[in-house]
Amino acid sequence: MVDDTSGDLRLTGITKSYESFTAVDELDLTIPQGSFFALLGPSGCGKTTTLRMVAGLEEPTSGAIHIGNTDITNTKAYQRNVNTVFQSYALFPHLNIVDNVAFGLRRRGVKDHQAKAMEALELVELDGSARKKPGQLSGGMQQRVALARAIVNRPDVLLLDEPLGALDLKLRRQMQIELKRIQSEVGLTFVHVTHDQEEAMTMADTIAVMDGGRLQQVGDPATLYENPSSTFVANFLGQSNLLSATVIRVDNGSAVLDVRGVKLLIPPGLLPVGEKKVWLGVRPEKLRLVDGPLEGLNTLPGVVTDASFTGVATHYLVKMPWGQELTAVQQNDGMPRALTGATVTLAWDPHHGFALDASQDAHAGEDIEDIEAS
């Protein structure tokens, strides 16, 4: 018999409108059962509103939400087999850890609630702290308790709303690894809302990038990073160097582009269909500082205007003859580092570039200050 109460999470035509604005606009999204999925975007993009509609805390203006074959669009929040872990731990301070985890099970009359709670604590490696009170635990440990309390109910979907935002950087990175391990072990569908690009790419199998209430691109982290479909995605997921280019011709399996009089190559399959004016993009770590033109590589001459040593790498700004500064990141692997003022050649493999429709804003997604989740 097929279980209609579990399966993929599907959002179809989901819109959430308020009097003065539309927070989520005609969102179509399928989140595979058992996957670790991230909703990523800046403040105001609609990601938390989307999560709240899945949780039943907000009602869609239009559209439908399904888990498997079950329509939960109008189901009350407490009737959905969906749990949420928030940035605030919301633990009961007067209860010990195992009783906090067992609380929901006990209220539902589950007989072996203590045993199930201990299993969940073992999963988050806190079974040794079962008799402690929340106030005796660190922030990271309290967040793991909150996670255990959600997991113990075996929800169809576990929603994570910026769960690591209150932790310091080192602990946050440790918890990213832990969350991925736990999700892999329990096999539940995790939907993680975050504005932190590195966090999303570290943990998620699939990422949906949102902006202005709309989906920009959905894919695995490597695809989004290596082949962004818009300037917003290119700039929001790390740094990008975008060069204004004109497509001259396609021959011998390569597209030839003109950038300020310099001929550069890119695989033709990476060109936007039918576009002559494009942004030719290349990530900073794909660029290498070399002594001169090299056969088979794209090269551009320039002058180093800044060199910042960061330990594992040196970050360079290299000014092009037309005034644009490109960013290059080169590993400190023992090779001599270029000094400010040095004349250099930037080189990269044509396959490491990407091309985008030039009608898009080259600065979309840059330097977005994200003050609060949204």
N, C-alpha and C positions, 0 to 999 in steps of 0.2 A: 504494500500500500504506500502511495506517495504521501509524504507529509506536506500538506499545503501551508502549514504555519511557519515553515522555514524555507530559505532559498536566497536567491539574489535579492538585494535591495534595489528597487527600481523607482526612480523619480521621473514622472512623465509630465512635461508641460507645466512644471511647478512655478508658480508666480506668487510673490508676496508684495502687495502694494499697500502703501499708507497714503494718507491724504496728500502729502507733499512730494513723495518720491516712491520709486519702485525698488525694493531691496533685492529681490530675486526676480529675474525676468526670463520666463519660458525655459526653465532648466530641464534638460533631458539627461539622465545619468543612470547608468547601471553599475552597481558595485557588487562584484562577484562574491558569492558566499565563501567565507573562510579566508578572505583576503585582508591585507593591511592596506587601507585606502586613506589617502590624505586629501583634505580640502585646503588648498593653499592660496593665500592672497593677502593684500594689504588691508588696512582698516577701512571699513565701509564697503567691502567687495561683496558681502552677502553670505560669507561662509558660515558664520555662527547662526544667522537667521535660518539657513538651510538645515543646519544641525538641529535647531530648536523645532523645526517643522517635523523632522524625522522623529524626534523625541516626543512630540505631541504637546509641546509647550507653546507653539505658535500654530495658528490655523492657516493653511494656504488660501490665497485669494482664488486661485484656480489650479487645476492639475490634480494628479493622483500620486499616492505613495503606496507601493506594494512591497511586501516581504514574501518572496515566493509567489504563490497565487492568491495570497490574502491581501485585500485592500484595507490598509490601516489609516487612510486619509482622515477619516472622521472618528477614529477610535480614540477614546480617552487615554491620556498619557499612562495612567496606572494600569490600563488594560493591555498595553503593548509589551511584548517581551523584548524591551529595549532598555538598557541601562546607560547612565551617563556618569563619567568621571570628570569633575570640574577642577579648575586650578586651586580652588579652596577645598580642603580635604573634607570638611563637614563631618568629622568624626564626633561621636558622643564622648565628651571628656570624662564622664563619670563611669563609663564602661571600660573593661579591659579590652585588649586587642581582639581576642577570639570572640568575645561577645559582640563587639562592633561588627565583625565580619558575619557572625551568625544571626544578626538582628532580623534581617528580612526573612530568612528561612524560618526562624522561630515564630514570627508573626503569621506566616503561612501554615504553621503547624507541621513543618517537616520534622519527623522524629529524630533523625540522626544529624540534626543541624550542627552540633558541636564537632562531630567527625568530619563533616563536609567543610566546615570553617577551617579546621586544622589542615585539611588537604589543600585548601586555597592558600593558607599561610605558608605551607611548605613550598608551593609553587613560586611564591614571591620571596622565598628564603627568609621568612620571619617567624617560623614556628617556634624558635627559641625565645621569642618575645611575646608569646601568646598571653601571658598573665600581666604584662605591663599596661600602663595607662597611656593614652596618646601623648600626654604632656612629657612623658619620659623618652619619646622617640624624636629623632631628627626629622626635618622636613621631608627628606627623601624617603625615610622609612614610613612616615605617615601617608605619603602619596602611594606607596606600595600597599599599605593597608586598605586605602580607598579603592585601589585596583582589585585587591582580593575580594573586598565586599561586593564589587560589581560582578566579578567573574563567577563567584560562588553560585549566583542565580542562573548561570548558563543562559544568558540572553541570546536571542537570534542576532542582535547587533549591539556592539558596545561602542558608545560614542565618547570620544575623548576631546574635551573642550579646552585647548591650551593647557594640558595637564601639567606641563613641566615649567610653566612660565614663572613660577615663584621660586624656582631653585637656582642656585648659583651655577656658573658655566660648567665647572668640572663635574658637579653632581648631575646636571642636566644631561651631559654626554654619557655618563654611566647609565642613567635611567633610559636613555634612548636605546641602548644595547639591551637592557633588561626588558623593556617593553616589547621589542622585536622578538626576543627569545620566548617570552611568555605567550605572545600571540601565536607563535609557531607551535608551541606545545599544546595550547588549548584548542587551536583551530577555529576560534570564533571570528566573526567579521568585526574588524576594528575600523572605525571611521574617525580619523584624527584631524581635528581642525587646528591649524597653526598659521602664523605669519612668518615663521622661521624657515627659510628655504633649506638650510642645511639639515634641520631637524626632519623635514619632510623627505628629503632625498636619502637620509640615513636609514629611515625606518620603513617607508612605504613601498609596497609592490607597485602601486599605481598612484599617480598624483593628478588631481584635477586643479588646474590653475584658474582662479576666478578674478574678475575685475569688473566693477560696475554692475554687479548682479548677474553677469553672464560668464559662461565658460569660455576661456581663452584656448585651452588645449588640455587634452587628457592623454596620459601615456605613462610608461615606466620612466624612472628618473633619468636614465641614460639617454633615452630618445628625446625627452624634453630639453635636456641640456645640450646635446649634440645637434639636434635638428629642431630648434624652436620654430613655431609656425607664425609667430608675430614678434614685432619689436618689443612688445610688453613682456612676453615670456623670455625673450633673449636677455633683456636687461634685468628683469626681476629675479631670474635664476642665475645669479652670479654676474660677472662683468662681461661685456661684449664690446669689441671694436667693430664699428659699422662704417663701411666705406661706400660713398656714393659711386655707383658703377653703371655702365651701359653695356648691354649684351651686344657684342659685335657679330659673332657667328658661333656655330657649333660644328666642330670637325674633329676627326680622329678620336672620338669618344670624349672630347672635352669641350666645355663651353668657354669661349674666350671673352673676357670682360675688359673694358677700358676703365681704368681708374686714373684720372688726371694725366692721361697720356701713357700710362704704364699698362702693359698687357698682363692680366692675371687670369688664372684658370680655376675652374670648378667643375665637378662632374655635372653633366647636363640634367641628370635626374634630380638634382637639388634646386634647380631653378623653378621659380613660380611660373606656372603655365601661362604662356602668352605675354609675359612681361618683358619689356626692353630696359626699363629703368629699375634697378634693384639696389638694395643694400647688400653689400658683400660683407658677411660677418665672420669673425674669427675670435675665438676665446684667447685671453692673454697667455694662458699656459701652453697654447699650441705654437706660440711664436718663439723663435730662437734668434739670438743675436749672433751673426756670423760676419766673416771678413769681407764677403762679396757675394755676387750672384752665384747660385748653385743650380746645376741642371736638374730639371724635374720639380723644382720648388718655386713657389711664388716668392718674390723678393721685393722689398721696398727700402730705399735708402732713407736715413734720418739721423737726427742728432739727439743724444741722450740729454734730457732736461732735468731728470731726477732719477736717483738710484737709492732705493730704500732696502737695507738689509733686514730681513725678518727671521733669520736663523736658518730654516730649511731652504729658503728661497730668497732671491732678490727681485724686488718689484721695480720695473723701469717705466719711465715715461719717455717716449721717443717722438720727437717732433718731425712731422713730414714736411717736405718742401713747400706744400701749400698751407702749412700752419696747423693742421690737425695733429693732436697728440694721441698716440696709441699706447696702450698699456701692455707690457710684456712681463711675464713671470717666469723666471728661469731658476731651476734648482741649483743650489750651491753644491755642485758635485766635484769641486776641485779645479774647475776651469777658471781662468782669470775673469774677474768681474769688470764690466765696463764702467768708466768714470763719467761723471757729469761733464758734458761738453764734447764727449767722444763722438766721432762720426761712425755709424754702424749700419749694418744691413739687417733688416728683419726678414726672416724666412719662415715659410710654413708649407706643409704638404697640402696640395689643392683639395684633397679629400677631407681635410680637417676644417674646411670652411662651410658656410651655409649662406643661402640667399633668400631675401625677403622682398616683398612688394615695396617699392620705394615711396608709395603714397602714404605709408604709415609714418608716424612720428618717430624719428630716430631716438628720441629721449624718453619714450613711453616706458614706464616701469623703473626709471632710474631714481635712486636716492629717495625712496619712499620712506617717510618717517611713520612707523607704526606704533602709536601710543597705546592703543587698546585693541583687544580682539573685537571682531565684528563679523 
